[in-house]
Amino acid sequence: MPSNGVITLEELNRRLADPSVSDEELSRYFNVDQERSGPFSPVLTLNSNTVSIPPTAEGTARSAALLNSANFIARLRRHVAFNARVGEGSYHGPILVSEGDSWFQYPFKLTDVIDDLMQKYAVFSLDAAGDTLSNMFREAEYMEAIASTGASILLFSGGGNDIVAGGNLSAHLFDFDPAKSPAAHLRPSFNVVLDEAIGIYSKLVRQVAQKFPSLHIICHGYDYTIPANGPWLGKPMASRDITDLALQKAIAQVMVDRFNERLSLLQSSSARLHYIDCRGTVPAGEWYDELHPTNVGYRKVANKFAAKVEELSQRARTVDRRANKARATVSKETSSRGPTSQALGTASRSAKTKEGPTGRSLHIGLNAVDPAHYAGWSGPLNACEFDSQDMYEIADGLGYVATALLTAKATRENVTAEIERAAQDLVAGDIFFISYSGHGGQLPDFNGDEDDAVDETWCLYNGQLVDDELYTYWSKFKPGVRVLVLSDSCHSGTITKNIAPGGLAELAVVWVPLARAMPSDVAARTFRQNRDFYSALGSSLDKLEARVVSRAIDTPISCSVRLISGCQDNQVSLDGPGNGAFTAALINVWDHGRFNRDYKAFHAAIGRKLPDTQSPNLWSIGPSNPVFDAQTPFAI
């Protein structure tokens, strides 16, 4: 090396290929081009004070080639270090795979999170500065890496580009308004960007969990970034006349909070996802730029990861010590083929881990109703019990604690007791799945909340359950609980109820012999025969719903309810010999669990298999839950 400390390109290449030369030593040969860098995608240049670049076309080309391969070179260096650690024979710690953005790989200039963790652990790194969530999920390199290394933990870092809207933050900001709060300066489109990011996260977690059910995933939310007139935060805000530094910082905090809130929500519904909250970890003086901590700041984040790795590794060692005993004492009990008309059900042992969210399900199927209540009408149907049994088997196979109530057992008392029990027991991240197959009915609208002056009902064995009642039950569920409702009955388009439903498309009512609808003359006779019961019910609901409406204004319904129904409110659902038309289409689309898209796609695919006279509805009430939106159907 020349005496002035400047090295040649050849010498730099040699040092890059030498694993004994640390990244910290190599950092002096590079600078960061802030103008050309993207968010979480630093662009390096050679430091002309330490690297001699020949002033020729060949020299320029060689230096460009070296810089373009910075991520690749950094990855190779890490792979060499990984192989050396696991090959030395003395390492007995966990095997980790890491996939992430520039918080996991900031080539050469910074000692990032993975650089710190590699000092103690064997980490097979797939990280690349500038990598995006969508690209990581599309290429899914981590799947092969987990399989080939036998890793027990996947470290994941992604979504930073989404927080700053891929460098286009100004498009998601309103112009400065002194009357607006920091949060009000963010357009609704910013939430859409984050929801899409969490949707990818959710798919990635499911993808890994399905193939590697015992593997843990550790992810993180970013810390509070500090706008500093940079191209990702400060300047986009200034372009909207948001120039006050305190306001810029407050808006950035809202952005980071919203991303962290979504990751926390995802963790609550994912058995083996562990989210690290990094907010407040990196103080103001430990930021290298608007988005990246300094070496000291990264070390503090790495310490949080290390603590979680140690916790999970200790848990795994405890499991290993008990493994032989557990195998020797495994239960030989067997479960029945399916439900009877009694309330049944414990989940499949292998489908649900002790950790993570709980799935509770209730499956209601009535091939007849009690003539004593329905004015002498028994309402015979063919396939509703079959529907309930099939939904039970799907839920049981996925690990739900499943219950079936068939015909005479499907009373108002039994059904509402099961719903109330679920509302009491389930907590944030859990899911309640309820399916109904039977007649749909209509009653006079007692509280004036229906545009068509009628309330939709489920015809249970000894009386109708009104949509207004269902809403009051949903209001009892805790925040963060997911509720999935499948209703294969007539007039079921909004059976879950909404305080302020939007208009529905006008669709012709088609009456056919196999419709799951209580005939209008039977409905009239049933109401007249039970006028006192339904009038008293309507009066009590009027008072109860007034309280619910007040709550909905002050504190909106806490759980997220999603309904997929067999038809619209002004249509009928068809019965059949083996299943109802809606349930048959659903089972066909589900295809024994091979369907791997979200609920919106599930609803559309079911609709394509039904006649034009039966249009399934997709309906939601309660707070938006992007994790729920992105999940495959029935996922716990």
C-alpha positions, -999 to 999 in steps of 0.1 A, spaced: 0 0 0 14 35 -8 29 53 21 1 80 20 -25 53 30 -42 52 -4 -47 17 -18 -54 5 -54 -87 -11 -66 -69 -44 -68 -59 -41 -31 -94 -31 -22 -108 -62 -39 -83 -84 -21 -93 -69 13 -130 -73 5 -124 -110 -2 -105 -115 30 -129 -123 59 -103 -114 85 -106 -77 74 -135 -63 93 -163 -42 79 -152 -14 102 -117 -14 86 -133 -14 51 -156 15 59 -128 40 54 -127 32 17 -163 41 10 -186 72 12 -224 74 10 -239 93 -19 -269 108 -1 -283 124 -33 -284 91 -52 -294 69 -22 -330 57 -18 -348 51 14 -331 21 31 -310 17 -1 -277 35 4 -256 41 -27 -218 38 -20 -190 57 -37 -153 51 -33 -135 74 -10 -109 91 -33 -88 99 -2 -82 63 5 -87 45 -29 -67 53 -60 -90 52 -91 -72 53 -124 -84 83 -145 -92 61 -174 -124 45 -188 -113 11 -176 -106 24 -141 -141 40 -140 -157 8 -152 -139 -13 -126 -148 10 -97 -185 10 -109 -185 -28 -111 -171 -30 -76 -197 -6 -62 -226 -23 -80 -217 -56 -63 -215 -41 -28 -246 -60 -15 -234 -93 -31 -199 -89 -17 -212 -81 18 -235 -112 16 -206 -134 5 -184 -122 34 -212 -130 58 -217 -165 43 -179 -172 48 -183 -161 84 -213 -183 89 -196 -214 75 -166 -207 96 -186 -205 128 -208 -236 123 -178 -255 110 -155 -249 139 -173 -275 160 -174 -254 192 -206 -235 184 -237 -248 202 -261 -218 198 -291 -215 176 -289 -213 138 -304 -181 125 -315 -170 90 -318 -133 84 -337 -115 56 -340 -78 56 -333 -43 44 -305 -18 54 -312 -21 91 -299 -56 86 -273 -48 60 -258 -14 56 -227 -24 35 -193 -15 51 -202 20 63 -222 10 94 -221 -19 118 -257 -28 116 -280 -52 136 -268 -84 119 -231 -73 121 -236 -71 159 -255 -104 162 -229 -123 141 -204 -116 169 -223 -141 190 -246 -162 167 -244 -182 135 -265 -161 111 -270 -170 75 -276 -136 60 -298 -129 30 -300 -92 37 -297 -66 11 -298 -28 15 -327 -15 -5 -346 -48 -6 -384 -43 -5 -411 -64 13 -427 -74 -20 -394 -85 -34 -384 -105 -3 -417 -123 -4 -417 -129 -41 -382 -144 -42 -386 -162 -8 -349 -170 -5 -354 -176 32 -375 -207 25 -345 -226 10 -321 -211 35 -342 -223 65 -344 -258 50 -308 -261 41 -294 -247 74 -319 -262 98 -324 -228 113 -347 -224 143 -352 -187 140 -358 -163 111 -349 -127 117 -368 -103 95 -366 -66 88 -389 -50 63 -414 -22 57 -391 8 61 -396 17 25 -433 15 30 -432 39 60 -416 66 39 -438 56 9 -409 45 -12 -394 80 -13 -427 95 -24 -440 106 10 -452 140 -2 -479 123 -22 -494 110 11 -493 144 29 -517 173 30 -504 208 27 -496 225 60 -526 236 79 -521 252 114 -555 239 124 -546 202 117 -530 178 141 -498 159 131 -519 128 123 -544 149 102 -515 159 78 -513 123 66 -537 114 38 -558 82 41 -536 67 13 -508 64 38 -528 39 58 -534 20 25 -497 18 19 -491 4 54 -520 -21 52 -506 -34 20 -472 -39 37 -488 -57 66 -507 -79 42 -474 -90 27 -460 -95 62 -490 -117 70 -486 -138 39 -449 -143 46 -455 -154 82 -481 -179 70 -458 -191 42 -430 -199 67 -453 -213 94 -470 -238 71 -437 -253 60 -417 -248 93 -443 -250 121 -417 -250 149 -396 -221 136 -398 -187 153 -398 -154 134 -385 -122 150 -394 -89 133 -391 -53 145 -408 -20 141 -386 10 134 -377 36 160 -389 72 159 -370 87 129 -360 123 131 -365 145 100 -333 163 91 -339 180 58 -332 147 41 -347 134 9 -370 109 27 -387 129 54 -376 165 58 -377 176 22 -410 158 13 -426 175 43 -411 209 34 -425 205 -2 -460 206 16 -449 237 35 -445 216 67 -413 232 78 -416 234 116 -392 208 129 -414 199 159 -443 193 136 -422 172 112 -410 151 141 -445 146 154 -458 135 120 -429 111 117 -438 97 151 -474 91 139 -461 73 109 -438 50 129 -466 44 155 -490 32 129 -465 7 114 -457 -6 149 -494 -9 158 -500 -30 127 -470 -53 136 -483 -57 171 -517 -67 157 -501 -92 134 -481 -107 164 -513 -112 183 -528 -134 156 -496 -153 148 -484 -181 170 -447 -179 163 -441 -143 153 -423 -122 178 -424 -84 173 -397 -62 188 -408 -27 196 -378 -5 190 -395 28 198 -374 48 222 -344 27 218 -322 50 197 -318 85 212 -317 117 191 -279 118 190 -274 83 177 -289 86 141 -265 84 111 -292 100 89 -330 103 88 -335 65 86 -305 47 100 -289 46 135 -252 50 141 -232 20 151 -240 26 187 -277 29 179 -277 -3 159 -260 -21 188 -289 -11 211 -314 -25 186 -293 -57 182 -293 -62 220 -331 -64 219 -329 -90 192 -303 -109 212 -325 -109 243 -354 -124 223 -331 -150 206 -319 -161 241 -354 -163 254 -365 -185 224 -334 -206 226 -339 -213 263 -375 -223 255 -363 -247 228 -337 -262 252 -365 -268 277 -386 -285 251 -357 -307 240 -351 -319 276 -387 -329 278 -390 -344 243 -384 -380 251 -407 -380 280 -434 -363 259 -430 -389 232 -433 -418 257 -465 -404 272 -483 -392 241 -520 -398 242 -535 -427 223 -570 -413 223 -587 -408 190 -614 -384 179 -647 -391 162 -652 -386 125 -674 -356 129 -701 -339 150 -734 -352 162 -764 -331 170 -749 -324 204 -725 -295 211 -691 -311 205 -655 -304 197 -620 -302 207 -594 -291 182 -570 -313 163 -539 -318 185 -515 -311 157 -533 -281 142 -530 -257 171 -499 -249 192 -502 -239 228 -488 -205 219 -504 -179 198 -541 -171 191 -571 -193 199 -597 -203 174 -633 -209 186 -660 -219 162 -698 -226 163 -716 -243 134 -754 -242 133 -774 -263 109 -812 -268 109 -831 -292 87 -863 -283 105 -878 -259 130 -902 -264 159 -938 -262 145 -950 -251 179 -933 -218 174 -936 -214 137 -974 -217 135 -975 -254 125 -947 -250 99 -916 -273 103 -896 -258 75 -880 -290 61 -847 -287 44 -822 -313 30 -786 -302 35 -783 -277 64 -770 -303 89 -745 -315 62 -733 -279 58 -728 -275 95 -709 -308 97 -686 -298 68 -679 -264 83 -672 -282 116 -647 -305 99 -629 -276 82 -626 -257 115 -616 -288 135 -589 -297 110 -575 -262 113 -572 -263 151 -604 -245 162 -622 -256 194 -653 -264 174 -690 -269 184 -719 -280 163 -755 -273 171 -779 -293 148 -816 -288 144 -833 -294 178 -801 -284 196 -799 -251 177 -822 -232 200 -820 -194 207 -807 -203 242 -779 -226 231 -767 -204 202 -766 -172 222 -749 -189 251 -721 -201 228 -717 -166 213 -716 -150 248 -691 -176 260 -668 -168 231 -671 -131 237 -661 -136 273 -632 -160 267 -615 -147 235 -589 -119 236 -570 -98 211 -556 -119 182 -582 -147 187 -609 -156 162 -645 -166 165 -658 -185 134 -696 -189 133 -715 -206 104 -753 -208 100 -772 -229 75 -810 -228 77 -840 -206 68 -836 -169 68 -866 -148 79 -878 -113 82 -896 -94 110 -911 -59 112 -884 -34 119 -891 -23 155 -864 4 158 -865 21 124 -830 12 114 -838 -6 82 -844 10 48 -868 -18 39 -887 -17 72 -878 -53 80 -851 -70 102 -834 -101 88 -833 -132 110 -819 -167 115 -847 -191 120 -834 -211 150 -853 -241 163 -875 -224 188 -875 -188 176 -858 -163 153 -825 -146 161 -827 -110 149 -798 -92 132 -801 -64 158 -794 -90 185 -763 -102 167 -749 -67 166 -753 -64 204 -734 -97 208 -705 -85 185 -703 -54 207 -694 -77 237 -662 -90 220 -629 -75 231 -607 -53 210 -585 -71 185 -608 -102 183 -617 -114 147 -652 -126 140 -659 -146 108 -696 -152 99 -707 -175 71 -745 -174 66 -761 -198 41 -796 -186 44 -820 -163 26 -820 -125 32 -785 -129 48 -767 -101 31 -764 -80 62 -774 -104 89 -744 -94 111 -760 -59 112 -744 -25 108 -755 7 126 -753 27 94 -753 2 64 -747 15 29 -770 10 1 -772 -24 -17 -776 -29 -54 -811 -36 -64 -814 -73 -72 -845 -92 -83 -859 -116 -57 -863 -151 -72 -885 -176 -53 -878 -212 -60 -890 -244 -43 -856 -252 -26 -851 -217 -12 -839 -214 24 -866 -188 31 -895 -189 54 -926 -183 32 -942 -149 37 -975 -164 49 -957 -185 75 -937 -155 86 -969 -135 91 -986 -163 110 -954 -169 131 -953 -132 140 -990 -130 149 -988 -162 170 -957 -149 189 -965 -112 188 -959 -106 225 -925 -123 223 -912 -104 193 -927 -71 204 -910 -74 238 -878 -84 220 -881 -54 197 -887 -31 226 -857 -44 245 -835 -43 214 -846 -7 208 -833 3 243 -802 -19 240 -793 -7 205 -797 29 216 -769 22 241 -749 4 214 -754 33 190 -741 57 216 -712 34 222 -706 31 185 -703 69 183 -681 73 214 -662 40 213 -668 21 181 -673 -17 181 -641 -32 193 -638 -65 173 -636 -69 136 -665 -87 121 -665 -102 85 -696 -117 69 -697 -138 38 -733 -146 31 -751 -168 6 -770 -140 -9 -781 -104 -7 -809 -92 17 -834 -93 -12 -824 -127 -25 -828 -163 -15 -802 -190 -9 -808 -224 -26 -809 -257 -7 -796 -289 -23 -792 -327 -17 -757 -326 -2 -750 -290 6 -766 -256 1 -756 -239 -31 -734 -213 -13 -718 -239 10 -711 -262 -19 -695 -234 -39 -674 -224 -8 -662 -260 -2 -653 -263 -39 -633 -231 -39 -617 -240 -5 -604 -272 -21 -592 -289 10 -572 -258 20 -555 -254 -13 -570 -219 -17 -543 -195 -6 -556 -160 -13 -574 -135 9 -611 -132 18 -619 -107 -10 -606 -132 -35 -624 -160 -17 -657 -142 -19 -652 -134 -56 -644 -170 -64 -674 -183 -46 -696 -159 -65 -684 -171 -98 -697 -206 -90 -732 -194 -81 -762 -186 -104 -769 -150 -112 -799 -150 -89 -777 -157 -59 -750 -131 -52 -730 -137 -21 -722 -107 0 -690 -96 16 -696 -73 46 -675 -59 74 -682 -39 106 -659 -28 134 -624 -14 131 -603 -22 101 -580 -51 106 -554 -54 77 -541 -87 91 -576 -102 90 -581 -88 55 -549 -104 42 -553 -138 58 -564 -169 39 -599 -180 48 -603 -195 83 -567 -188 94 -563 -188 131 
